[in-house]
Amino acid sequence: MEEVRNNTGQNLGIAALITAIITFVLAVIPCVGLIAIIPGIIAIVLASVGLSQAARNNSARGVLIAGLIIAIIASLISLSQIFVAGKIAQKADKWPNNIQNIINDVQDNVTKEIEDANVSIKVESNGDKVEINTNANKKDQEKTLEDLEGVNTHKRDTTQKHDTVQKKK
């Protein structure tokens, strides 16, 4: 009869220890640790029942105590994750605005960098070299376009014609 109790205590001790280790592994994983409370309670119950049956047998007692301690620690870690998840849920309403502000800042910085960018292209073929340089500065581009369109020359021509017309009178 004592041998049956000895095996039962050892079996419960091994089951409690394995369940407690699984609980601990689950408890330290973020978000998954919330469900570790279930095997934690099972490990605590197994270790408690095993300790009550193994009161006379000291060999199984160490495994049972180890399983109980690991199960309690893992269950506390799991409970702490429930509180952390609750705090995160309370502050979650502010996150979309903060993320949107960060995206806007990054977009403004990228746009600013692109506007001030300089591009230089060099092509070399059979001894011929071609180099193209461009600047993304809007004012420089507008001035270049005006020069190319002849806006500045057109204004000069009109003022010169007006001066010549006045001189003829």
CNS distance restraints for C-alpha pairs under 8 A (distance, minus, plus):
assign (resid   1 and name CA) (resid   5 and name CA) 6.51 0.50 0.50
assign (resid   2 and name CA) (resid   6 and name CA) 6.08 0.50 0.50
assign (resid   3 and name CA) (resid   7 and name CA) 6.22 0.50 0.50
assign (resid   4 and name CA) (resid   8 and name CA) 6.09 0.50 0.50
assign (resid   5 and name CA) (resid   9 and name CA) 6.05 0.50 0.50
assign (resid   5 and name CA) (resid  53 and name CA) 6.91 0.50 0.50
assign (resid   5 and name CA) (resid  54 and name CA) 7.11 0.50 0.50
assign (resid   6 and name CA) (resid  10 and name CA) 6.20 0.50 0.50
assign (resid   6 and name CA) (resid  54 and name CA) 6.88 0.50 0.50
assign (resid   6 and name CA) (resid  57 and name CA) 6.60 0.50 0.50
assign (resid   6 and name CA) (resid  60 and name CA) 7.32 0.50 0.50
assign (resid   7 and name CA) (resid  11 and name CA) 5.89 0.50 0.50
assign (resid   8 and name CA) (resid  12 and name CA) 6.00 0.50 0.50
assign (resid   8 and name CA) (resid  50 and name CA) 7.50 0.50 0.50
assign (resid   8 and name CA) (resid  53 and name CA) 7.88 0.50 0.50
assign (resid   9 and name CA) (resid  13 and name CA) 5.95 0.50 0.50
assign (resid   9 and name CA) (resid  50 and name CA) 5.06 0.50 0.50
assign (resid   9 and name CA) (resid  51 and name CA) 7.28 0.50 0.50
assign (resid   9 and name CA) (resid  53 and name CA) 6.22 0.50 0.50
assign (resid   9 and name CA) (resid  54 and name CA) 5.30 0.50 0.50
assign (resid   9 and name CA) (resid  60 and name CA) 5.82 0.50 0.50
assign (resid   9 and name CA) (resid  61 and name CA) 7.73 0.50 0.50
assign (resid   9 and name CA) (resid  64 and name CA) 7.98 0.50 0.50
assign (resid  10 and name CA) (resid  14 and name CA) 6.09 0.50 0.50
assign (resid  10 and name CA) (resid  50 and name CA) 7.81 0.50 0.50
assign (resid  10 and name CA) (resid  59 and name CA) 7.97 0.50 0.50
assign (resid  10 and name CA) (resid  60 and name CA) 4.90 0.50 0.50
assign (resid  10 and name CA) (resid  63 and name CA) 7.57 0.50 0.50
assign (resid  10 and name CA) (resid  64 and name CA) 7.89 0.50 0.50
assign (resid  11 and name CA) (resid  15 and name CA) 6.08 0.50 0.50
assign (resid  12 and name CA) (resid  16 and name CA) 5.89 0.50 0.50
assign (resid  12 and name CA) (resid  46 and name CA) 5.99 0.50 0.50
assign (resid  12 and name CA) (resid  47 and name CA) 6.63 0.50 0.50
assign (resid  12 and name CA) (resid  49 and name CA) 7.77 0.50 0.50
assign (resid  12 and name CA) (resid  50 and name CA) 5.36 0.50 0.50
assign (resid  12 and name CA) (resid  64 and name CA) 7.39 0.50 0.50
assign (resid  13 and name CA) (resid  17 and name CA) 6.02 0.50 0.50
assign (resid  13 and name CA) (resid  46 and name CA) 7.41 0.50 0.50
assign (resid  13 and name CA) (resid  47 and name CA) 6.11 0.50 0.50
assign (resid  13 and name CA) (resid  50 and name CA) 6.23 0.50 0.50
assign (resid  13 and name CA) (resid  60 and name CA) 6.43 0.50 0.50
assign (resid  13 and name CA) (resid  61 and name CA) 7.56 0.50 0.50
assign (resid  13 and name CA) (resid  63 and name CA) 5.22 0.50 0.50
assign (resid  13 and name CA) (resid  64 and name CA) 4.33 0.50 0.50
assign (resid  13 and name CA) (resid  67 and name CA) 6.80 0.50 0.50
assign (resid  14 and name CA) (resid  18 and name CA) 6.09 0.50 0.50
assign (resid  14 and name CA) (resid  63 and name CA) 6.67 0.50 0.50
assign (resid  14 and name CA) (resid  64 and name CA) 7.41 0.50 0.50
assign (resid  14 and name CA) (resid  67 and name CA) 7.86 0.50 0.50
assign (resid  15 and name CA) (resid  19 and name CA) 6.03 0.50 0.50
assign (resid  15 and name CA) (resid  43 and name CA) 7.61 0.50 0.50
assign (resid  15 and name CA) (resid  46 and name CA) 7.23 0.50 0.50
assign (resid  16 and name CA) (resid  20 and name CA) 5.90 0.50 0.50
assign (resid  16 and name CA) (resid  42 and name CA) 7.81 0.50 0.50
assign (resid  16 and name CA) (resid  43 and name CA) 4.66 0.50 0.50
assign (resid  16 and name CA) (resid  44 and name CA) 7.12 0.50 0.50
assign (resid  16 and name CA) (resid  46 and name CA) 5.31 0.50 0.50
assign (resid  16 and name CA) (resid  47 and name CA) 5.31 0.50 0.50
assign (resid  16 and name CA) (resid  64 and name CA) 6.72 0.50 0.50
assign (resid  16 and name CA) (resid  67 and name CA) 5.15 0.50 0.50
assign (resid  16 and name CA) (resid  68 and name CA) 7.10 0.50 0.50
assign (resid  17 and name CA) (resid  21 and name CA) 6.14 0.50 0.50
assign (resid  17 and name CA) (resid  43 and name CA) 7.21 0.50 0.50
assign (resid  17 and name CA) (resid  47 and name CA) 7.92 0.50 0.50
assign (resid  17 and name CA) (resid  63 and name CA) 6.77 0.50 0.50
assign (resid  17 and name CA) (resid  64 and name CA) 6.93 0.50 0.50
assign (resid  17 and name CA) (resid  66 and name CA) 6.70 0.50 0.50
assign (resid  17 and name CA) (resid  67 and name CA) 3.93 0.50 0.50
assign (resid  17 and name CA) (resid  68 and name CA) 7.43 0.50 0.50
assign (resid  17 and name CA) (resid  70 and name CA) 7.62 0.50 0.50
assign (resid  17 and name CA) (resid  71 and name CA) 7.92 0.50 0.50
assign (resid  18 and name CA) (resid  22 and name CA) 6.25 0.50 0.50
assign (resid  18 and name CA) (resid  67 and name CA) 7.51 0.50 0.50
assign (resid  19 and name CA) (resid  23 and name CA) 6.07 0.50 0.50
assign (resid  19 and name CA) (resid  39 and name CA) 6.36 0.50 0.50
assign (resid  19 and name CA) (resid  40 and name CA) 7.27 0.50 0.50
assign (resid  19 and name CA) (resid  42 and name CA) 7.48 0.50 0.50
assign (resid  19 and name CA) (resid  43 and name CA) 5.39 0.50 0.50
assign (resid  19 and name CA) (resid  67 and name CA) 7.84 0.50 0.50
assign (resid  19 and name CA) (resid  71 and name CA) 7.73 0.50 0.50
assign (resid  20 and name CA) (resid  24 and name CA) 6.12 0.50 0.50
assign (resid  20 and name CA) (resid  39 and name CA) 7.28 0.50 0.50
assign (resid  20 and name CA) (resid  40 and name CA) 6.17 0.50 0.50
assign (resid  20 and name CA) (resid  43 and name CA) 5.41 0.50 0.50
assign (resid  20 and name CA) (resid  44 and name CA) 7.88 0.50 0.50
assign (resid  20 and name CA) (resid  67 and name CA) 5.64 0.50 0.50
assign (resid  20 and name CA) (resid  68 and name CA) 7.35 0.50 0.50
assign (resid  20 and name CA) (resid  70 and name CA) 5.58 0.50 0.50
assign (resid  20 and name CA) (resid  71 and name CA) 4.43 0.50 0.50
assign (resid  20 and name CA) (resid  74 and name CA) 7.26 0.50 0.50
assign (resid  21 and name CA) (resid  25 and name CA) 6.23 0.50 0.50
assign (resid  21 and name CA) (resid  67 and name CA) 7.78 0.50 0.50
assign (resid  21 and name CA) (resid  70 and name CA) 6.84 0.50 0.50
assign (resid  21 and name CA) (resid  71 and name CA) 7.38 0.50 0.50
assign (resid  22 and name CA) (resid  26 and name CA) 6.20 0.50 0.50
assign (resid  22 and name CA) (resid  39 and name CA) 7.66 0.50 0.50
assign (resid  23 and name CA) (resid  27 and name CA) 5.91 0.50 0.50
assign (resid  23 and name CA) (resid  36 and name CA) 5.30 0.50 0.50
assign (resid  23 and name CA) (resid  37 and name CA) 7.39 0.50 0.50
assign (resid  23 and name CA) (resid  39 and name CA) 5.66 0.50 0.50
assign (resid  23 and name CA) (resid  40 and name CA) 5.45 0.50 0.50
assign (resid  23 and name CA) (resid  71 and name CA) 6.70 0.50 0.50
assign (resid  23 and name CA) (resid  74 and name CA) 5.92 0.50 0.50
assign (resid  23 and name CA) (resid  75 and name CA) 7.36 0.50 0.50
assign (resid  24 and name CA) (resid  28 and name CA) 6.41 0.50 0.50
assign (resid  24 and name CA) (resid  36 and name CA) 7.55 0.50 0.50
assign (resid  24 and name CA) (resid  70 and name CA) 7.05 0.50 0.50
assign (resid  24 and name CA) (resid  71 and name CA) 7.05 0.50 0.50
assign (resid  24 and name CA) (resid  73 and name CA) 7.64 0.50 0.50
assign (resid  24 and name CA) (resid  74 and name CA) 4.53 0.50 0.50
assign (resid  24 and name CA) (resid  75 and name CA) 7.67 0.50 0.50
assign (resid  25 and name CA) (resid  29 and name CA) 6.91 0.50 0.50
assign (resid  26 and name CA) (resid  32 and name CA) 6.20 0.50 0.50
assign (resid  26 and name CA) (resid  33 and name CA) 5.14 0.50 0.50
assign (resid  26 and name CA) (resid  35 and name CA) 7.69 0.50 0.50
assign (resid  26 and name CA) (resid  36 and name CA) 5.50 0.50 0.50
assign (resid  27 and name CA) (resid  32 and name CA) 6.91 0.50 0.50
assign (resid  27 and name CA) (resid  33 and name CA) 3.79 0.50 0.50
assign (resid  27 and name CA) (resid  34 and name CA) 6.95 0.50 0.50
assign (resid  27 and name CA) (resid  35 and name CA) 7.75 0.50 0.50
assign (resid  27 and name CA) (resid  36 and name CA) 5.26 0.50 0.50
assign (resid  27 and name CA) (resid  37 and name CA) 7.83 0.50 0.50
assign (resid  27 and name CA) (resid  74 and name CA) 5.85 0.50 0.50
assign (resid  27 and name CA) (resid  75 and name CA) 7.27 0.50 0.50
assign (resid  27 and name CA) (resid  77 and name CA) 5.95 0.50 0.50
assign (resid  27 and name CA) (resid  78 and name CA) 4.96 0.50 0.50
assign (resid  28 and name CA) (resid  33 and name CA) 5.89 0.50 0.50
assign (resid  28 and name CA) (resid  74 and name CA) 7.96 0.50 0.50
assign (resid  28 and name CA) (resid  77 and name CA) 7.07 0.50 0.50
assign (resid  28 and name CA) (resid  78 and name CA) 7.57 0.50 0.50
assign (resid  29 and name CA) (resid  33 and name CA) 5.34 0.50 0.50
assign (resid  30 and name CA) (resid  81 and name CA) 7.62 0.50 0.50
assign (resid  31 and name CA) (resid  81 and name CA) 7.54 0.50 0.50
assign (resid  32 and name CA) (resid  36 and name CA) 7.22 0.50 0.50
assign (resid  33 and name CA) (resid  37 and name CA) 7.72 0.50 0.50
assign (resid  33 and name CA) (resid  77 and name CA) 7.74 0.50 0.50
assign (resid  33 and name CA) (resid  78 and name CA) 5.19 0.50 0.50
assign (resid  33 and name CA) (resid  81 and name CA) 6.55 0.50 0.50
assign (resid  34 and name CA) (resid  78 and name CA) 5.45 0.50 0.50
assign (resid  34 and name CA) (resid  79 and name CA) 7.11 0.50 0.50
assign (resid  34 and name CA) (resid  81 and name CA) 6.12 0.50 0.50
assign (resid  34 and name CA) (resid  82 and name CA) 5.93 0.50 0.50
assign (resid  35 and name CA) (resid  78 and name CA) 7.42 0.50 0.50
assign (resid  36 and name CA) (resid  40 and name CA) 6.13 0.50 0.50
assign (resid  36 and name CA) (resid  74 and name CA) 7.64 0.50 0.50
assign (resid  36 and name CA) (resid  75 and name CA) 6.86 0.50 0.50
assign (resid  36 and name CA) (resid  78 and name CA) 5.85 0.50 0.50
assign (resid  37 and name CA) (resid  41 and name CA) 6.20 0.50 0.50
assign (resid  37 and name CA) (resid  74 and name CA) 7.89 0.50 0.50
assign (resid  37 and name CA) (resid  75 and name CA) 5.30 0.50 0.50
assign (resid  37 and name CA) (resid  78 and name CA) 5.80 0.50 0.50
assign (resid  37 and name CA) (resid  79 and name CA) 7.08 0.50 0.50
assign (resid  38 and name CA) (resid  42 and name CA) 6.52 0.50 0.50
assign (resid  39 and name CA) (resid  43 and name CA) 6.07 0.50 0.50
assign (resid  40 and name CA) (resid  44 and name CA) 6.23 0.50 0.50
assign (resid  40 and name CA) (resid  71 and name CA) 5.19 0.50 0.50
assign (resid  40 and name CA) (resid  72 and name CA) 6.99 0.50 0.50
assign (resid  40 and name CA) (resid  74 and name CA) 6.64 0.50 0.50
assign (resid  40 and name CA) (resid  75 and name CA) 5.27 0.50 0.50
assign (resid  41 and name CA) (resid  45 and name CA) 6.19 0.50 0.50
assign (resid  41 and name CA) (resid  71 and name CA) 7.51 0.50 0.50
assign (resid  41 and name CA) (resid  75 and name CA) 7.39 0.50 0.50
assign (resid  42 and name CA) (resid  46 and name CA) 6.15 0.50 0.50
assign (resid  43 and name CA) (resid  47 and name CA) 6.06 0.50 0.50
assign (resid  43 and name CA) (resid  67 and name CA) 6.99 0.50 0.50
assign (resid  43 and name CA) (resid  68 and name CA) 6.84 0.50 0.50
assign (resid  43 and name CA) (resid  71 and name CA) 5.82 0.50 0.50
assign (resid  44 and name CA) (resid  48 and name CA) 6.05 0.50 0.50
assign (resid  44 and name CA) (resid  67 and name CA) 7.60 0.50 0.50
assign (resid  44 and name CA) (resid  68 and name CA) 5.45 0.50 0.50
assign (resid  44 and name CA) (resid  71 and name CA) 5.86 0.50 0.50
assign (resid  44 and name CA) (resid  72 and name CA) 6.87 0.50 0.50
assign (resid  45 and name CA) (resid  49 and name CA) 6.10 0.50 0.50
assign (resid  46 and name CA) (resid  50 and name CA) 6.02 0.50 0.50
assign (resid  47 and name CA) (resid  51 and name CA) 6.03 0.50 0.50
assign (resid  47 and name CA) (resid  64 and name CA) 5.17 0.50 0.50
assign (resid  47 and name CA) (resid  65 and name CA) 7.00 0.50 0.50
assign (resid  47 and name CA) (resid  67 and name CA) 6.24 0.50 0.50
assign (resid  47 and name CA) (resid  68 and name CA) 5.36 0.50 0.50
assign (resid  48 and name CA) (resid  52 and name CA) 6.31 0.50 0.50
assign (resid  48 and name CA) (resid  64 and name CA) 7.82 0.50 0.50
assign (resid  48 and name CA) (resid  68 and name CA) 7.32 0.50 0.50
assign (resid  49 and name CA) (resid  53 and name CA) 6.36 0.50 0.50
assign (resid  50 and name CA) (resid  54 and name CA) 5.91 0.50 0.50
assign (resid  50 and name CA) (resid  64 and name CA) 6.54 0.50 0.50
assign (resid  51 and name CA) (resid  55 and name CA) 6.11 0.50 0.50
assign (resid  51 and name CA) (resid  61 and name CA) 6.46 0.50 0.50
assign (resid  51 and name CA) (resid  64 and name CA) 6.34 0.50 0.50
assign (resid  51 and name CA) (resid  65 and name CA) 7.68 0.50 0.50
assign (resid  54 and name CA) (resid  58 and name CA) 7.26 0.50 0.50
assign (resid  54 and name CA) (resid  60 and name CA) 6.70 0.50 0.50
assign (resid  54 and name CA) (resid  61 and name CA) 6.36 0.50 0.50
assign (resid  55 and name CA) (resid  61 and name CA) 7.61 0.50 0.50
assign (resid  57 and name CA) (resid  61 and name CA) 6.68 0.50 0.50
assign (resid  58 and name CA) (resid  62 and name CA) 7.11 0.50 0.50
assign (resid  59 and name CA) (resid  63 and name CA) 7.90 0.50 0.50
assign (resid  60 and name CA) (resid  64 and name CA) 6.37 0.50 0.50
assign (resid  61 and name CA) (resid  65 and name CA) 6.14 0.50 0.50
assign (resid  62 and name CA) (resid  66 and name CA) 6.13 0.50 0.50
assign (resid  63 and name CA) (resid  67 and name CA) 6.14 0.50 0.50
assign (resid  64 and name CA) (resid  68 and name CA) 6.11 0.50 0.50
assign (resid  65 and name CA) (resid  69 and name CA) 6.12 0.50 0.50
assign (resid  66 and name CA) (resid  70 and name CA) 6.16 0.50 0.50
assign (resid  67 and name CA) (resid  71 and name CA) 5.96 0.50 0.50
assign (resid  68 and name CA) (resid  72 and name CA) 6.15 0.50 0.50
assign (resid  69 and name CA) (resid  73 and name CA) 6.24 0.50 0.50
assign (resid  70 and name CA) (resid  74 and name CA) 6.01 0.50 0.50
assign (resid  71 and name CA) (resid  75 and name CA) 5.98 0.50 0.50
assign (resid  72 and name CA) (resid  76 and name CA) 6.23 0.50 0.50
assign (resid  73 and name CA) (resid  77 and name CA) 6.30 0.50 0.50
assign (resid  74 and name CA) (resid  78 and name CA) 6.18 0.50 0.50
assign (resid  75 and name CA) (resid  79 and name CA) 6.14 0.50 0.50
assign (resid  76 and name CA) (resid  80 and name CA) 6.13 0.50 0.50
assign (resid  77 and name CA) (resid  81 and name CA) 6.43 0.50 0.50
assign (resid  78 and name CA) (resid  82 and name CA) 6.65 0.50 0.50
assign (resid  79 and name CA) (resid  83 and name CA) 6.70 0.50 0.50
assign (resid  80 and name CA) (resid  84 and name CA) 6.27 0.50 0.50
assign (resid  81 and name CA) (resid  85 and name CA) 5.99 0.50 0.50
assign (resid  82 and name CA) (resid  86 and name CA) 6.27 0.50 0.50
assign (resid  83 and name CA) (resid  87 and name CA) 6.36 0.50 0.50
assign (resid  84 and name CA) (resid  88 and name CA) 6.22 0.50 0.50
assign (resid  85 and name CA) (resid  89 and name CA) 6.14 0.50 0.50
assign (resid  86 and name CA) (resid  90 and name CA) 6.32 0.50 0.50
assign (resid  87 and name CA) (resid  91 and name CA) 6.45 0.50 0.50
assign (resid  88 and name CA) (resid  92 and name CA) 5.94 0.50 0.50
assign (resid  89 and name CA) (resid  93 and name CA) 7.84 0.50 0.50
assign (resid  91 and name CA) (resid  95 and name CA) 7.22 0.50 0.50
assign (resid  92 and name CA) (resid  96 and name CA) 7.78 0.50 0.50
assign (resid  94 and name CA) (resid  98 and name CA) 6.54 0.50 0.50
assign (resid  95 and name CA) (resid  99 and name CA) 6.04 0.50 0.50
assign (resid  96 and name CA) (resid 100 and name CA) 6.07 0.50 0.50
assign (resid  97 and name CA) (resid 101 and name CA) 6.21 0.50 0.50
assign (resid  98 and name CA) (resid 102 and name CA) 6.30 0.50 0.50
assign (resid  99 and name CA) (resid 103 and name CA) 6.20 0.50 0.50
assign (resid 100 and name CA) (resid 104 and name CA) 6.16 0.50 0.50
assign (resid 101 and name CA) (resid 105 and name CA) 6.19 0.50 0.50
assign (resid 102 and name CA) (resid 106 and name CA) 6.21 0.50 0.50
assign (resid 103 and name CA) (resid 107 and name CA) 6.06 0.50 0.50
assign (resid 104 and name CA) (resid 108 and name CA) 6.10 0.50 0.50
assign (resid 105 and name CA) (resid 109 and name CA) 6.17 0.50 0.50
assign (resid 106 and name CA) (resid 110 and name CA) 6.12 0.50 0.50
assign (resid 107 and name CA) (resid 111 and name CA) 6.07 0.50 0.50
assign (resid 108 and name CA) (resid 112 and name CA) 6.07 0.50 0.50
assign (resid 109 and name CA) (resid 113 and name CA) 6.15 0.50 0.50
assign (resid 110 and name CA) (resid 114 and name CA) 6.12 0.50 0.50
assign (resid 111 and name CA) (resid 115 and name CA) 6.15 0.50 0.50
assign (resid 112 and name CA) (resid 116 and name CA) 6.41 0.50 0.50
assign (resid 113 and name CA) (resid 117 and name CA) 6.11 0.50 0.50
assign (resid 114 and name CA) (resid 136 and name CA) 7.22 0.50 0.50
assign (resid 115 and name CA) (resid 136 and name CA) 5.24 0.50 0.50
assign (resid 115 and name CA) (resid 137 and name CA) 5.91 0.50 0.50
assign (resid 115 and name CA) (resid 138 and name CA) 7.45 0.50 0.50
assign (resid 116 and name CA) (resid 135 and name CA) 7.27 0.50 0.50
assign (resid 116 and name CA) (resid 136 and name CA) 5.54 0.50 0.50
assign (resid 116 and name CA) (resid 137 and name CA) 5.60 0.50 0.50
assign (resid 117 and name CA) (resid 135 and name CA) 6.24 0.50 0.50
assign (resid 117 and name CA) (resid 136 and name CA) 5.38 0.50 0.50
assign (resid 117 and name CA) (resid 137 and name CA) 7.51 0.50 0.50
assign (resid 118 and name CA) (resid 133 and name CA) 7.42 0.50 0.50
assign (resid 118 and name CA) (resid 134 and name CA) 5.84 0.50 0.50
assign (resid 118 and name CA) (resid 135 and name CA) 4.52 0.50 0.50
assign (resid 118 and name CA) (resid 136 and name CA) 6.10 0.50 0.50
assign (resid 119 and name CA) (resid 133 and name CA) 5.74 0.50 0.50
assign (resid 119 and name CA) (resid 134 and name CA) 5.18 0.50 0.50
assign (resid 119 and name CA) (resid 135 and name CA) 6.30 0.50 0.50
assign (resid 119 and name CA) (resid 136 and name CA) 7.97 0.50 0.50
assign (resid 120 and name CA) (resid 131 and name CA) 7.23 0.50 0.50
assign (resid 120 and name CA) (resid 132 and name CA) 5.72 0.50 0.50
assign (resid 120 and name CA) (resid 133 and name CA) 4.41 0.50 0.50
assign (resid 120 and name CA) (resid 134 and name CA) 6.38 0.50 0.50
assign (resid 121 and name CA) (resid 131 and name CA) 5.65 0.50 0.50
assign (resid 121 and name CA) (resid 132 and name CA) 5.02 0.50 0.50
assign (resid 121 and name CA) (resid 133 and name CA) 6.34 0.50 0.50
assign (resid 122 and name CA) (resid 129 and name CA) 7.24 0.50 0.50
assign (resid 122 and name CA) (resid 130 and name CA) 5.80 0.50 0.50
assign (resid 122 and name CA) (resid 131 and name CA) 4.42 0.50 0.50
assign (resid 122 and name CA) (resid 132 and name CA) 6.39 0.50 0.50
assign (resid 123 and name CA) (resid 129 and name CA) 5.78 0.50 0.50
assign (resid 123 and name CA) (resid 130 and name CA) 5.12 0.50 0.50
assign (resid 123 and name CA) (resid 131 and name CA) 6.32 0.50 0.50
assign (resid 124 and name CA) (resid 128 and name CA) 5.60 0.50 0.50
assign (resid 124 and name CA) (resid 129 and name CA) 4.49 0.50 0.50
assign (resid 124 and name CA) (resid 130 and name CA) 6.36 0.50 0.50
assign (resid 125 and name CA) (resid 129 and name CA) 6.60 0.50 0.50
assign (resid 135 and name CA) (resid 140 and name CA) 7.46 0.50 0.50
assign (resid 135 and name CA) (resid 141 and name CA) 7.55 0.50 0.50
assign (resid 136 and name CA) (resid 140 and name CA) 7.86 0.50 0.50
assign (resid 136 and name CA) (resid 141 and name CA) 7.16 0.50 0.50
assign (resid 137 and name CA) (resid 141 and name CA) 6.34 0.50 0.50
assign (resid 138 and name CA) (resid 142 and name CA) 6.05 0.50 0.50
assign (resid 139 and name CA) (resid 143 and name CA) 6.17 0.50 0.50
assign (resid 140 and name CA) (resid 144 and name CA) 6.12 0.50 0.50
assign (resid 141 and name CA) (resid 145 and name CA) 6.06 0.50 0.50
assign (resid 142 and name CA) (resid 146 and name CA) 6.08 0.50 0.50
assign (resid 143 and name CA) (resid 147 and name CA) 6.12 0.50 0.50
assign (resid 144 and name CA) (resid 148 and name CA) 6.10 0.50 0.50
assign (resid 145 and name CA) (resid 149 and name CA) 5.96 0.50 0.50
assign (resid 146 and name CA) (resid 150 and name CA) 5.96 0.50 0.50
assign (resid 146 and name CA) (resid 151 and name CA) 5.21 0.50 0.50
assign (resid 146 and name CA) (resid 152 and name CA) 6.54 0.50 0.50
assign (resid 147 and name CA) (resid 151 and name CA) 6.34 0.50 0.50
assign (resid 147 and name CA) (resid 152 and name CA) 6.23 0.50 0.50
assign (resid 147 and name CA) (resid 153 and name CA) 7.65 0.50 0.50
assign (resid 150 and name CA) (resid 154 and name CA) 5.77 0.50 0.50
assign (resid 151 and name CA) (resid 155 and name CA) 6.27 0.50 0.50
assign (resid 152 and name CA) (resid 156 and name CA) 6.33 0.50 0.50
assign (resid 153 and name CA) (resid 157 and name CA) 6.00 0.50 0.50
assign (resid 154 and name CA) (resid 158 and name CA) 6.21 0.50 0.50
assign (resid 155 and name CA) (resid 159 and name CA) 6.24 0.50 0.50
assign (resid 156 and name CA) (resid 160 and name CA) 6.05 0.50 0.50
assign (resid 157 and name CA) (resid 161 and name CA) 6.11 0.50 0.50
assign (resid 158 and name CA) (resid 162 and name CA) 6.07 0.50 0.50
assign (resid 159 and name CA) (resid 163 and name CA) 6.13 0.50 0.50
assign (resid 160 and name CA) (resid 164 and name CA) 6.18 0.50 0.50
assign (resid 161 and name CA) (resid 165 and name CA) 6.03 0.50 0.50
assign (resid 162 and name CA) (resid 166 and name CA) 6.20 0.50 0.50
assign (resid 163 and name CA) (resid 167 and name CA) 6.19 0.50 0.50
assign (resid 164 and name CA) (resid 168 and name CA) 6.27 0.50 0.50
assign (resid 165 and name CA) (resid 169 and name CA) 6.67 0.50 0.50
